[in-house]
Amino acid sequence: MNAVNVAKYKHIWLFVEQKQGKISNTAYELIGAGQELAKQRNCQLWGVIIGEYLDQQVSLLLEYGLDKIIQAENPKLAHFIEENYAQILQELVNEYKPELILGPATFYGKSLFPRLGVKLQTGVAADCIKISIDSGTGDVNATRPTYGGNVLAEITFNQVRPQLVTLRPKAFREATKNTNKGGGIIKRQIPDDKLTASKQVKDVVKEAGTMANLTEADIIVSGGRGLKGPENFHLVQELAQVLGGAWGATRAVVDAGWVPYPHQVGQTGKTVNPKLYIACGISGAIQHLVGMQSAKVIVAINKDKDAPIFKVATYGVVGDVFEILPALTKKLKEVLKK
């Protein structure tokens, strides 16, 4: 990466993730982080959204006070394909020259930003949980967990532009609306000949069920090896259903084939930040803790009083999950009249 003349780079971009025409909640976390950085840098904050029929979603974004929003559309962009998205972003970057682009450390961000980094010949700070910017130089300093969350690595950029950073979902507070400040919209209709990806999305299949989305849920009930087998996971699912929340699992449970990967919480699964997290039969390995320890309230249920999970728990219950979970579910049904 070569040093560049950074004087002409003076605004920050957010890559706004959308799925099936609806903005992901990660966008509001990016706006919150981006607003702080733009304030430190005294520069504009722009959003970039790619897809199809996005007028309504762009209107929602404008309520958060972005200075400008680039709206790139084509029917073939309705579904995410990293080759196409990276090509569009590369051309927009070359035209408008942002100094920093923030994106979510989701499936989209993890596949898009490395590709974009290669195209722009710049670096990527991935899966960051803290970020700051030098008000004078515009260089970013970011923090990310590494070695299973045991070490926090500091990442800096030295006079390269643009700087690319993905932020871990639920690690940053969502922005509040700012209707006093509204920006303009730059619309771009992307011609078909710009979309040269060798693959295409034929269909999107949602996971069956009506449970809340794991990364967006305010209440999560998760199970670990203490449940002893997949036939007992209904205890976790039933409690989550009564509470109107989502259910999760540890990596060991997923690797054992008890439950599907989308329910995995932890370093190699989803990072969550609910108001209430109930850990059932989970010992508390660091790989799991790094994905849920920022929950507002953590309730741990485990028969081993020395389990590491109790070190991060707000409330701990030492006991048998096979006795406690049915009793708790029954009582909550009575109290909540369900």
C-alpha positions in Angstrom: 0.0 0.0 0.0 1.4 3.3 -1.0 1.0 6.6 0.8 -1.3 9.1 -1.0 -2.2 12.7 -0.9 -4.9 12.6 1.8 -5.8 16.3 1.6 -8.5 15.6 -1.0 -10.1 12.8 1.1 -12.4 14.4 3.6 -15.6 12.5 4.2 -16.6 9.1 5.7 -18.8 6.5 4.1 -21.1 3.8 5.5 -21.9 0.7 3.5 -25.6 0.2 4.2 -26.5 -3.5 4.1 -30.0 -4.3 2.8 -31.7 -7.7 2.5 -34.6 -8.2 0.2 -35.2 -4.4 0.1 -35.0 -3.8 3.8 -32.2 -2.1 5.7 -30.4 -4.3 8.2 -30.3 -3.1 11.8 -26.5 -3.0 11.5 -26.9 0.2 9.4 -28.0 2.1 12.5 -25.0 0.9 14.5 -22.7 2.1 11.7 -24.5 5.5 11.6 -23.9 5.8 15.4 -20.2 5.0 15.1 -19.9 7.1 11.9 -21.4 10.2 13.6 -18.8 10.1 16.3 -16.0 9.8 13.9 -17.3 12.5 11.6 -17.7 14.8 14.6 -14.1 14.1 15.6 -12.9 14.7 12.1 -15.2 17.6 11.4 -16.3 16.1 8.1 -19.4 14.8 6.3 -21.0 11.4 6.7 -22.3 9.7 3.6 -24.3 6.4 3.2 -24.0 4.1 0.2 -26.8 1.6 -0.5 -26.9 -0.8 -3.4 -30.0 -2.8 -4.6 -33.4 -2.2 -6.2 -36.4 0.0 -5.4 -34.7 1.7 -2.5 -36.5 5.0 -2.3 -38.4 4.1 0.9 -35.3 2.8 2.6 -33.3 5.9 1.7 -36.0 8.1 3.2 -35.5 6.2 6.5 -31.8 6.8 6.3 -32.2 10.5 5.8 -34.0 10.7 9.1 -30.7 10.0 10.8 -29.0 13.1 9.5 -26.6 11.7 6.9 -25.1 14.4 4.7 -25.6 12.5 1.5 -26.7 9.1 0.4 -25.5 7.3 -2.8 -28.3 5.1 -4.1 -27.1 2.6 -6.7 -29.8 0.6 -8.4 -30.3 -2.2 -10.9 -32.8 -5.1 -10.8 -29.9 -7.5 -10.8 -28.6 -5.9 -7.6 -31.6 -6.9 -5.5 -29.5 -9.7 -4.0 -26.0 -9.5 -2.7 -23.2 -10.7 -5.0 -19.8 -9.5 -3.8 -18.2 -9.2 -7.2 -20.9 -6.8 -8.4 -21.0 -4.8 -5.2 -17.2 -4.4 -5.1 -17.1 -3.2 -8.7 -19.7 -0.5 -8.0 -18.1 0.6 -4.8 -14.7 0.8 -6.5 -16.0 3.1 -9.2 -17.8 5.3 -6.7 -14.7 5.5 -4.5 -12.6 6.6 -7.4 -15.1 9.3 -8.2 -15.9 10.7 -4.8 -12.8 9.7 -2.8 -14.0 9.0 0.8 -11.2 8.7 3.4 -12.9 5.9 5.4 -15.6 3.3 4.6 -17.3 1.5 7.5 -19.2 -1.7 6.9 -20.8 -4.4 9.1 -18.8 -7.5 10.0 -21.6 -9.7 8.7 -21.6 -12.3 5.9 -21.9 -9.4 3.5 -19.2 -7.3 5.0 -16.8 -10.2 5.5 -17.0 -11.2 1.8 -17.2 -7.7 0.3 -14.6 -5.7 2.1 -11.5 -7.9 1.5 -12.4 -8.0 -2.2 -12.9 -4.2 -2.2 -9.6 -3.8 -0.4 -7.7 -5.7 -3.2 -9.4 -3.5 -5.9 -8.5 -0.3 -4.1 -5.0 -1.5 -3.0 -5.7 -0.7 0.6 -6.0 -2.5 3.9 -9.0 -3.8 5.9 -9.4 -3.7 9.7 -12.0 -6.5 10.2 -14.5 -7.3 13.0 -13.6 -4.3 15.1 -15.2 -3.5 18.5 -13.7 0.0 19.0 -12.7 2.7 16.6 -11.4 6.3 16.7 -10.0 8.7 14.2 -7.2 11.3 14.4 -8.9 14.7 14.0 -5.9 16.1 12.2 -4.6 13.3 9.9 -7.8 11.3 9.5 -5.9 8.1 10.3 -8.0 5.4 12.0 -7.2 3.4 15.1 -9.3 0.3 15.5 -9.5 -2.6 18.1 -10.4 -6.1 17.3 -10.4 -9.4 19.3 -8.0 -12.1 18.2 -6.8 -15.5 19.4 -10.3 -16.5 20.4 -11.0 -13.2 22.2 -8.0 -13.6 24.5 -6.1 -10.7 23.0 -7.2 -7.3 21.7 -5.2 -6.2 18.7 -4.7 -2.5 17.8 -4.8 -1.7 14.1 -3.7 1.6 12.6 -3.6 3.0 9.1 -0.8 5.2 8.0 -1.7 7.7 5.3 -3.5 5.3 3.0 -6.9 6.0 1.5 -9.5 4.9 1.7 -9.3 3.1 5.0 -11.7 0.1 5.2 -13.1 -1.1 8.5 -15.9 -3.6 9.4 -17.6 -3.2 12.8 -18.8 -6.2 14.8 -22.6 -6.2 15.0 -24.0 -5.3 18.5 -20.6 -3.8 19.6 -21.8 -0.2 18.8 -24.8 1.7 20.0 -27.5 2.4 17.4 -27.9 6.1 16.3 -30.9 8.2 17.2 -32.8 10.1 14.6 -31.8 13.6 13.7 -34.5 15.1 11.5 -33.0 18.6 11.9 -30.3 17.7 9.5 -31.1 16.1 6.2 -28.8 15.5 3.2 -29.2 15.0 -0.5 -29.5 11.8 -2.6 -27.2 10.9 -5.4 -29.0 8.3 -7.6 -27.1 6.0 -9.9 -28.7 3.6 -12.3 -26.1 0.9 -12.8 -26.0 -0.4 -16.4 -26.1 -4.2 -17.0 -22.7 -4.2 -18.6 -21.2 -3.2 -15.2 -22.5 -6.3 -13.6 -20.0 -9.0 -14.7 -20.2 -11.4 -11.8 -19.9 -15.1 -12.8 -22.6 -16.1 -10.4 -26.2 -15.1 -9.7 -28.7 -15.6 -6.9 -31.7 -17.6 -8.0 -33.7 -17.6 -4.8 -33.4 -16.8 -1.1 -34.7 -19.4 1.3 -35.5 -18.4 4.9 -35.1 -20.7 7.8 -38.4 -22.2 8.8 -39.9 -20.9 12.0 -41.3 -17.8 13.6 -38.7 -17.3 16.3 -37.0 -13.9 16.6 -33.8 -13.2 14.7 -30.8 -14.1 16.9 -28.8 -10.9 16.3 -31.8 -8.6 16.7 -33.5 -10.3 19.7 -33.8 -8.6 23.1 -34.1 -12.0 24.8 -32.0 -15.0 24.0 -32.0 -18.5 25.6 -29.0 -20.6 24.7 -28.0 -24.2 25.4 -24.8 -26.0 25.7 -23.4 -29.5 26.2 -25.1 -29.7 29.5 -28.4 -30.6 27.6 -26.7 -33.9 26.8 -28.4 -34.4 23.4 -30.5 -32.8 20.6 -33.6 -34.4 21.9 -33.5 -32.1 25.0 -33.1 -28.8 23.1 -36.8 -28.4 23.1 -36.4 -27.2 26.7 -34.4 -24.2 25.5 -36.7 -23.5 22.6 -39.8 -23.6 24.7 -38.5 -21.1 27.2 -37.4 -18.8 24.4 -40.9 -19.0 22.9 -42.6 -18.2 26.1 -40.3 -15.2 26.6 -40.8 -14.1 22.9 -37.1 -14.3 22.2 -34.7 -16.3 20.1 -32.7 -19.4 21.0 -29.0 -20.0 20.5 -26.3 -22.6 21.1 -22.6 -23.1 21.7 -20.1 -24.1 19.0 -19.7 -27.5 20.6 -23.4 -28.2 20.2 -23.4 -27.0 16.6 -20.3 -29.0 15.8 -22.0 -32.1 17.3 -24.9 -31.6 14.8 -27.5 -31.0 17.5 -28.7 -27.7 16.0 -28.0 -25.8 12.8 -25.2 -23.3 12.5 -27.4 -20.1 12.2 -28.1 -20.5 16.0 -24.4 -20.5 17.0 -23.4 -17.8 19.4 -19.7 -17.0 19.9 -16.4 -16.1 18.2 -17.1 -18.2 15.1 -20.9 -17.7 15.2 -23.0 -14.6 15.9 -22.2 -11.8 18.3 -25.3 -10.8 20.3 -26.2 -8.0 22.7 -29.6 -8.7 24.1 -31.2 -7.2 27.1 -31.4 -10.7 28.6 -29.3 -13.8 27.9 -30.1 -17.1 29.6 -27.3 -19.6 29.4 -28.4 -23.2 30.0 -25.9 -25.9 30.6 -23.1 -23.7 29.1 -19.7 -24.0 30.8 -18.5 -20.6 29.5 -15.6 -21.2 27.1 -13.9 -17.9 26.0 -15.1 -18.6 22.4 -18.7 -18.4 23.5 -18.2 -15.6 26.0 -16.8 -13.2 23.4 -20.1 -13.5 21.5 -22.5 -12.7 24.4 -20.8 -11.2 27.4 -22.0 -7.7 26.4 -25.6 -8.7 27.1 -27.3 -6.3 29.6 -28.3 -9.2 32.0 -26.9 -12.7 31.9 -28.5 -15.5 33.8 -26.5 -18.7 34.0 -27.9 -22.2 34.9 -25.3 -24.9 35.4 -24.8 -27.7 37.9 -21.1 -26.9 38.2 -20.7 -24.1 40.6 -17.1 -23.5 39.3 -18.2 -23.1 35.7 -16.5 -20.0 34.0 -19.9 -18.8 32.9 -20.7 -17.7 36.5 -17.8 -15.1 36.3 -19.7 -13.1 33.7 -23.2 -13.8 34.9 -25.4 -11.2 36.5 -27.4 -14.0 38.2 -26.3 -17.6 38.7 -28.4 -20.7 39.4 -26.5 -23.8 40.4 -28.7 -26.7 39.6 -29.9 -29.2 37.1 -31.2 -27.7 33.8 -33.6 -30.6 33.4 -35.4 -29.6 36.6 -35.0 -25.8 36.4 -36.0 -25.2 32.7 -39.4 -27.0 32.8 -40.2 -25.3 36.1 -39.2 -21.9 34.9 -41.1 -22.3 31.6 -44.2 -23.4 33.5 -44.0 -20.5 35.9 -43.5 -17.9 33.2 -46.5 -19.3 31.3 -48.6 -18.7 34.3 -47.2 -15.2 35.0 -47.3 -14.1 31.3 -50.6 -15.8 30.8 -49.3 -17.8 27.8 
